[in-house]
Amino acid sequence: MKNRKALLLLIPATLLLLYFLFGNILLHPGQYLFGDIEDGTKNYYTAAYFIKYDQGVWFTGMNYPFGEHITYTDNQPLFSVLLNFIERHITPVSGHTIAIFNNLMLWGMVACAFFLYLILTELKLPPWYALAIAIIIAFLSPQLFRIRAHYALGYTFIIPMAWYLILKIFRQPRKIKWYLIYALAGLLVTLIHPYYALINLLLLLSYVLVYYLQEKKKQKLNYRLLIGIVTAVLVPLLFFQVYMHLTDPVTDRPDTPYGFTAYRTSFKALFFPLEAPLLKYWQAVFGSKEVIWEGYAYVGQTAFIVLLLTLAKFFKYARRKRWKLIFRPVLPAPLRVGLWASVLVLLFALAIPIKWGLQGALDLIPPLKQFRSIGRFAWIFYYIFSVYTAYYLYQVFRNLRFRQKPGLAFTFTGILVAFWAFEGLNNTYQKALSIKKLKVAEAFMGEQGNYTALLNSLNLPAANFQAILPLPYFNVGSEKVSIFRNAEVANEAMKASLNTGLPITTVLLSRTSVSQSLMQLQLLSSPFIPKTILPKYASRKPLLLMVTPDSLLPAEAALVKKARFITQKERIALYQLPLDSLQAAANTIPPLLDGLQKKGNYYVSNQNGAIIRRAFTDGEQQEGLYQTGTLALDQKKTIIIDTLINLPASQAYELTAWAYAMAKNLPTLTVTLTNPDGTLIQESEMRFTSTETMNNWLMGEHTFKVPAGRTQLRITSKSRQALVDDILVRPLNTDVYFYGFPKSILIKNNRPASY
């Protein structure tokens, strides 16, 4: 009866605290954006656009004219597809997308507390204590860090729900319904975000492994249980794989995204506070080194104290060689197994042992490489260790009272629980505080004063255009190209797209096709590079340029010069850009300028410094940029250029090179300048981040200064599984010309100068 009363009180108590912290946000969630830049805005936009304009499983709002599979848009496909069906067949709901998603995240906290309460009472903790602790753990959840942008990862109830279902499976192994519920729940949450698939897999498999290791002397292997568990885990994964195979035609998505060992959790990410006011005190004591935010899984100081006390106890057991009490501690079975299962998952989230030079092992399980932000799996440790903390504190309280020390019992545990509650409430409060400043949803989603009315007033309806091209340009998602410099124009482009229905040519998505990203980027390439994307456009209608004047790159400014100004809307200027203006220049080879001096197989405007060109025609016999032959980078360290330069005065130099973007990796080149005696002068790196791309090759450019006198120039690379071609080192004030092979195009300073 007490359990039922506490459970009935749990929901209103959680909602009351949410109202206390979030206030009007809880009552009117559709008025606020939880995040208003980059991923925060994009993840609202991709859902709202899909619900309003698309159908099936294909999103057409970005990456025009290709679009993208909804799984890679982070628009929570489970909900977006359902809302799209309602929009198309029942009643318009796209205008309520923000309210629906915000509500789901907030009510997810209630569901989180609910499942935690069920778990805590499974451990025979008192109902009222379980109620308070469930709310504390829910409010301190590191997943709340995600409600500012990565909304699909902000559902705090999913991991506690999965753990609770596992407890039911092990308590009632003969009841098929729990396996079915776990499998169905696993599939549904995978359709919210694929990371939940691996979270469920790691949680259940680690739990099973620890269970049999701890109980192997007491229990025989239950094959029925094992088969049921394997089925419950694999069915959702297999269903999702089949679904993706049948619905996703793209074949060149990045197979090794960056960050598997970089985006891991850490000691600081687990035990150092990230929010004010505690943050400044910790930084004062331990330094201000930033935590890897992808690995953030802060358990709180109360849990940290419990960890220290537990380790002290384990150390005492170890000294007495009582190993069994460490690996099979005296705890209720669900917690005894769950605790060590969470530690196993934590090791994975710490990239142990992979970070110790075993990255090659990932090639044995290629799909695993897609889950590059492994720090997120530390959330499993957060929930299970927090429940362990609650159980530990209650046992301390009982033991102190049993020893006739009620004052110490209430003081010690009361202070720790009170501070735990403060951290939980403060964690949620800090999120709510930042969201309260973003009462701008109507400006983003509303119809009044938007771009449709503006264009109609100028007799240029949105139907006159075929897509939006925002400048400054952005292109994020392929792992080979990553450009994002201005959140303002990105937000305005998404706002205009939602209002007009026009898709956006740029990309802010995940695991985007490499070839499609390169074709998009080509719009900013040299006017002599053919724009292979133009024939794929649906019509010859012009593009709608949306421009903010801030720091336009030369290539972006060149596009603006080709366009016709339409009007200005606050800081956003609108232009009409004809497609014909994007076509490559006529296919003629201009004559070389008079006065050029021939030097080997190229021509130079002057002899002011050393010039180095490498074409690698005798290298890897693969089709290069202009002719057969490339340099394959496949060694621990490849020396590309190692030569002595002698200059009468210091001089600025430019290094340019081309890398094959369809290779597994894009390389990084290191430029090292030393004195003849080996003393280091300077060292710098060149990455392939230019907007110049042709035939799936991407150019890199880098400037550096060479001092007067004799200087050893060394260009090296530690990259592997990469291809480079046509490297040119030249003084910045010297133009270098040569012809592509066969003699069909003129190259100036390693960039096409004819077509």
Secondary structure, DSSP 8 states (H G I E B T S, - for coil): -HHHHHHHHHHHHHHHHHHHHHTHHHH-GGG--S--STHHHHHHHHHHHHHHH-BTTEE-SSSTTT-EEGGGTTS-HHHHHHHHHHHHHT---GGGHHHHHHHHHHHHHHHHHHHHHHHHHHTT--HHHHHHHHHHHHHT-GGGGGGGT-GGG--TTHHHHHHHHHHHHHHSTT-HHHHHHHHHHHHHHHTT-THHHHHHHHHHHHHHHHHHHHHTTTS---HHHHHHHHHHHHHHHHHHHHHHHHH-------SS-TTTTTS---HHHHHS--STTHHHHHHHHH------GGG-----HHHHHHHHHHHHHHHHHHHTT-THHHHS-SS-HHHHHHHHHHHHHHHHHTTTTTTTT-GGGGGGSGGGGG---GGGGHHHHHHHHHHHHHHHHHHHHHHHHHTT-HHHHHHHHHHHHHHHHHHHHHHHHHHHHHHHT---HHHHH-STTSHHHHHHHTT--GGG-SEEEEES--EESSSS-EE---HHHHHHHHHHHHHH---BSSEE-SS--HHHHHHHHGGGS-TTS--TTGGGSSSS--EEEEE--TT--HHHHHHHHHSEEEEEETTEEEEEE-GGGGS---S------TT-EEETTEEES--SS--EEE--TTSEEEE-SSSEEEEEE-SSSEEEEEEEEEESS-EEEEEEEEEETTSS---EEEEEEE-TT--EEEEEEEE---S-EETTEEEEEEEEEE-SEEEEEEEEE---SEEEEEEEEEETT--EEEE-TTT--EEETTEE---
